[in-house]
Amino acid sequence: MSQDEDHLRLLSIFHYIVGGLTAFFACIPLIHLVFGLLMVFNPQFFGPKDQPPAFVGWFFVIFSSAFILAGWALAVLIAWAGRCLQRRRHYMFCFVMACVACLLMPFGTVLGIFTLLVLIRPTVKALFGQPVPAS
């Protein structure tokens, strides 16, 4: 196995890990979602006098749901980029996802930079599209 193949294999594993971490941290707004649902469907939870208006609850529900779904979608895309790196397919997708991963401090940034450094090598670019040898 060449050094480029080994680097692609390691990068694919790390993409799965960062994808899992992204999915986990995307669940943080679940707290806001629960409070929003409480504001809408059970406002007495906050006391007899201090009941928030329903639109505040819907605001929490809509925005927390959007953040959760966007985070999960990003996690799936990062993991899929790892799969594409493993199979050496969709070079441009992997390149774009490496750039996007740079926005996820600190692990995504490190992963994105190392992925970009590997992907810009002409020898690695030549590996894409070739069949992956069975290991």
DAJOVEN-V275639 format. One record per backbone hydrogen bond with DSSP energy under -1.0 kcal/mol. CO is the residue of the C=O (numbers start at 1). NH is the residue of the N-H. Records with the same first field share a line. If there is no record, write none. Layout:
CO = NH ; NH
//
This chain:
2 = 6
3 = 7
4 = 8
5 = 9
6 = 10
7 = 11
8 = 12
9 = 13
10 = 14
11 = 15
12 = 16
13 = 17
14 = 18
15 = 19
16 = 20
17 = 21
18 = 22
19 = 23
20 = 24
21 = 25
22 = 26
24 = 27
25 = 28
27 = 30
28 = 31
29 = 33
30 = 34
31 = 35
32 = 36
33 = 37
34 = 38
35 = 39
36 = 40
37 = 41
38 = 42
42 = 45
43 = 46
44 = 47
53 = 57
54 = 58
55 = 59
56 = 60
57 = 61
58 = 62
59 = 63
60 = 64
61 = 65
62 = 66
63 = 67
64 = 68
65 = 69
66 = 70
67 = 71
68 = 72
69 = 73
70 = 74
71 = 75
72 = 76
73 = 77
74 = 78
75 = 79
76 = 80
77 = 81
78 = 82
79 = 83
80 = 84
81 = 85
82 = 86
83 = 87
84 = 89
88 = 129
90 = 94
91 = 95
92 = 96
93 = 97
94 = 98
95 = 99
96 = 100
97 = 101
100 = 103
101 = 104
103 = 105
104 = 108 ; 109
106 = 110
107 = 111
108 = 112
109 = 113
110 = 114
111 = 115
112 = 116
113 = 117
114 = 118
115 = 119
116 = 120
118 = 121
121 = 125
122 = 126
127 = 130
//
